[in-house]
Amino acid sequence: MSDVIERIGVGRAWAATVALLTLVFGLGSILFTREVYANFVWHYFWGPVYADAKGWSCAAWANGEQIQPQSCSNVPAGMGPVAEPGYTVVSEIGYAVILLVMLVGVALLLKQLRIERYRAMFYGLFPFMFFGGALRVVEDVNNRAADVRADEIASGVAPAEATGVLIDYPLNAFLISPIIYFTVFFVALGALVVAVYLSRNVIDRTYEYPLFAIASVILAVTLAYLGWASLTKEFVSFYPQVLVVVLVGATLCAGGVWYLIETVKPEVNLGTGTMGLVILWAHAVDGVANVVGLDWMTFLTGQPNLTGKHPVNRFIVDVSGGVLPAYLDAFPFLIVKLVAATFVIWVFDEVVFEDSPRFTVMLLVAIVAVGLGPGTRDMLRAALYV
């Protein structure tokens, strides 16, 4: 296989792989709609997104139509499959594979752009990792507005002016996980290309500076919208104590683990350097945000606790429930995140960086994003209580 790839070129091999996958699932969905599209593509991937975008608790495939049944456990005979908002194990594996394919494509693009300051790119892209989570909360606010609109319809009040729903289906699908990862990916990719152009033709700075600036502006606009919503919409709250507890708690957790690594076994972090601290902090934010959102909301805000959105944290909370005190049900998830982040730091040693620095940094960007993106979403969702 390596001889074949070397002969035709990595870029062409990647393009051929993408084309083949597209052909298999595209043609299969046309020729075998029920077996390939409905039972696999729709059931595990598009159906959950559609249900979430519509604000449904369940969606069902009914001979080519997508309908809302009373519940996923009460579907008429001959109808199905069904899908609920959120992830499944199959979909998460599928998205992981898609992510790897996209990272290879980006690595090839970076080679074409002749970008060599890979570690600088890691920090230049950092605001985008917050942006993804913040953008997802825009949809959470939108969903809450839709709920209010439905209540006002029932009471006879004109909905649009009262609730300010900004985005409806199908555009809101671009803000729903996992489609939002692709949305943020292409926004970040466009910003990278613009930053490279600016650094070579307009400003006397290396590309990571305009990249960080562009990302920061996009993030600031998104946060400004959320701030405006918290000030003007009655259904959006703001609990600053949630932000303080999550950010301070994550910093203490990441700093403590980092100190142990540097004190007890500093060779673990020889490859990643300060990027290792960023990785730890990103996943600590995700872990602490889950503890706060799932266990501490009643204490911090007087509101009921939120519910988990991912299979992994739901599974961990379900297992620990009844074993630990109620205010620590999600604490094992934080431990898992810190252990996993430490393992990543240990795996990405100096040898890995020397062998493939471009692809290695891209992987680390993705690893931070899958921690800080959901963590930011959970933190802001809890702070705004949407």
N, C-alpha and C positions, 0 to 999 in steps of 0.2 A: 504493500500500500504506500509506504514512504517513497518507493522508487517511482510510482505512478504520479504522486503529488509533486515530486521534484521535477519530473519530466514535463508536466503540463503547467507547473507553477502554482504557488499557494493561492494567489488571487483567483485564478481560474477555477481551481478546485473548490474554493469557498463559494464562488458564484454558481458553479454546477450543483453543489450540495443544496444551496438555497432554492435553485430552480427545480431540482428534483423533489424536494419536500413540498414546494408549492404545487407542483404538478400532481403529486400523489394525492394530497389532501383536497386540492381544488377539483381535479378530475374525478376523484373518488366521491366527493360530495355531490357531484352532478349525476354520475352514473349509479351510485348507491346511496341515495339521499338518506334513507332511513338508517342504514347500517353505519355509514361513515360520518355523515354530517349530524343527523339527529342524535344518534346514540353515543357519539364521541365528541365531535367538535362542539355541537350545541350544548350537549349535556354537561360537559366539563368546563367549557371555556366561554362561549358566547351566552348561553342561557343564564348563568349567574350574573353576568354584567347587565344583561337585558332586564332581569328582575330588579336589580339594584337601581338601574336608571329609571325604571318605572315606579319605584317605591313599593314594589310588591314583596311580600314575604315568600312567594312561590310563583314560578312560571311553568307552564306546561306546553309541550310540543303537541299540536293537534293537527296532523295531516298537513303540515306546512304553515300553520298559523300558530302564533304565540299567544296563549290566553292565560288568564289568571284564575286558577281553581280556588276553591275554598281553602285548601291546604294541600301540601305535598303528600300527606298521608291519606287524602281523600280525593283521589283522581278517578274519574269514570273509566270503565273498562275500555280498552282500545286506544286510550289516550296516553301520551307520554313519549319520551321520558320527561322528567321534571327537573327543575333546577331551583336552588335557593341562593340568595346573595351570599357572597363570600368565597372562600377557597375550599378545595378538596385536596387530598394527597396527590391524586392524579394531575390536577391542574397545577399544583405547585411544582411537581417534577417537570411537567411540560414547559412551564415558564422558565424554569432553571435551564433547560436545554436551549430554549429560544434566547435566553440571556447570553449563554456561552457563544452561540452562533453570532449574535450581534457584537459581542466583544471582539471576536476574531475579525469581524468586518471593520470595526473601529481601529483595531491595531493595524490592519492593512492600510486604512485611510491615513493614519498617522505617519506611516512609512512614506506614502505618496506626498504628504504635506511636508516631509522632511523635518518633523518635530523630534527633537532629541532630549529636551529637558523634561523628562517624563515625571520625575518627582515634583517638579514645579507645576505640572498639569494637575496633579493630585490636589494640591492646595488651591489652584485656580478654580477648580470645579466644586470646591467645598460648599459654597452657598447654594448650589443646585440641589444638594442633598437635603437641605432645609426646605427648599422651594417645593420639592415633590410632596412632602408631607403637608405643607401649608396649602398647596393647591388642592389636595384631597379634602381639606377641611372646608374649602370654598364649596365643594359639592355637599358636604355635611350640612352647611348652612342652607344651601339650596334645598336639600331634602327636608330640613326642618320647616322652611318656608312653605314647601309643598304640603306638609302636614297641616300647617296653620290654614293654608288656603282651603284644604278639604273641609276643615272644621267650619270655616266661614261660609263655604258653599252650603253646608248643611244648615247654617243659621240664616242664610239669605243675604250675607254681606258680600259685596263685590270683592273678589279676591286679589286681583293683580295689584291694584293700588295699595292695598293694605299690607300685602306680604312682601312685595318686591322680589318675586322669583325672577332670577336673571337668566337661567339656562334651563331649557327643557330638552326632552328626548328629541333627536338623537345626539345633540351636541354634548349633553351632560355625560354621555358614555365615555368621552375622552378624559373625564376627570375621575373615573371610577377605577379602582384597582381591579385587574392589573393593567388595563389599557392606559392608565395614567403613567405607568412606567415608560411606555413607548412615547407618550406625549412629552414627558420631561426629557427623555433620551434625545428626541429630535430637536427640541428647543436647545438643549445643551450642545448638541452637535453643531447646530447652526451658529450658536454663540462662539464655539471653538474656531470654526472656519472664519468668522468675522474677526475674531481676536488675532488670528494668525495674519490675516490680511492687514489689519491696522498696524501690527507690530513691524511688518515688513515694508509698508508703504506710507504710513501716516504719522505714527508716533515713534519716538526714540525709546521704546521700552520693549522688553521681551514679552511674548504673547500672554504669559500668565497674568500680567497686570490688567490689561483690558478684559481678559476673560473673567477675572474675579470681579471687576467693576460691572460688567454687563450682568453677571449672575446676581450681584448684590442689588442692582436696580430692579431686576425682575422679582427678586424675593421681597424687596421693600414695597413694591406695588401690591403684591399679593397680601402681605401683612397689613398694608394700609386698608385694603378692602375689608379684611376681617375686623380690623379696629373700627372702621366705619359701621360695620354690621352690628358690633357689640354696643355701639353708642346709639344707633337709630332703630334697631329692631328689638321689640319686646321679647321675642322668643330666643334671643341670643344674649347670654349672660357674660360676665367676665370675672374670673376668680384669679387674681394675680398670685395668690398664695400657692396655687397649683404650679404655676411656672417656676416660682422660687423653689419649691420643694423638689420638683423634678430636676431642675438644672443644678441645684446645689447637691442633691443626693447623687446624681450621676457623676458630678465632678469629684465628690468624695470617694465614691466607689472606684472610679477609673484611676484616680490618683493613688488610692490605697493599693490596688493591684499593680499599678506601674511601679510603685515604691518597692513592693515585694520582688518584682521581677528584677529591678535594677540592683537590689540589695542581695538577694539570694542567688539568682541565676541570670546575670546580665547578658550572657551569650544568647539567651532566647531572643533578644531584641536587636541583635547585630545587623540583621537584614533590613528591617523596616525602619529603624531609628525612631524619630519623632512621629512618623506615620503610625507607629504602633500605639502611641498614646491616643491619637485621633480615633483609631479603630476601637480601642477600649471605651473611649468616651461615647462614641456613636451608639454602641450596643448597650452601654450602661444607661443612656437616655431611654432607649427602647424598654429595657428591663424595669427601670424605676417608673417610667410612665405607665406601664402595666400595673405595677403595684399600687400606684396612686389612683388610676382610673378604676381598677377592679376592686380594690380593698379599702381605700382611704377617702373616697369622695364624701361619704356621709360625715366623717369627722372633719374634713377640711372645708366643706361647702354647705353641709346640711342637705345636699341632694342625694338621691339614691346612687349606688355604684353603677358604673357602666358595664357593658358586656364585652367579652373578647371577640375579636374579629377574625382571628387566624386559628387553624386547627391545632397548631403546636401549643400556643398559650392556653387555649381552651382545654386541651388534653391535660396539660400540667396542672392547671387550676382544678380540674375535675379530680385528678389523682390526689392532690394535696388537700382537697376539701375534706374536712372531718378529721384530718390528721394534725394539721396545724391550726392555730387560732384563726378565726375568720379574717382578721386584719393582716394575715400573712399568707393567704391562699396563693397569691401570685408571686411570693418571694422566691420559690424555686426557679421560676422563669428568669428572674434576674441573675441567679447563680449560674444557670445554664448559659445565658448570654455572655457573662464574664468569662466563663470557662471556655466557651467556643471562641471568643475573641482572642484569648490568650493562646489557644491552640493555633489559630490563624497566624498570629505573630511568630510563633515558634516554627511553623511550616515554611513561611516565606523568609528563608534565611538568605545569606549572602550568595550562595550558589544559585538559588532560583533567580535572583536579580541579575546575576552575571550571565546566566543562560538566555534569559528572555526578558530584559528590563521593560520593554514596551508593553507586552501582554501582561506581565506581572503587575505593573502599576494599574492597568485597566481592571484587572481582577480585584485589586484592593479598593479601587474606586467603587466597584459594584458591591463589594462586601460592606463598605461604609454606608452606601446608599440603602442597602436592604436592612440596615440597622437604624440609621438616622431618619430615613424616610418614614417608616411606620412609627418610629418613636416620636418624631415631630408631630405627626398626625394625631397620635394618641394624646400627647401632651396638650396640643392646642384644642383638640376636641373636648378634653376634660376641662380646660381653662374656660372655654366658651360654653360648655355644657350643651353641645349639639350632637 
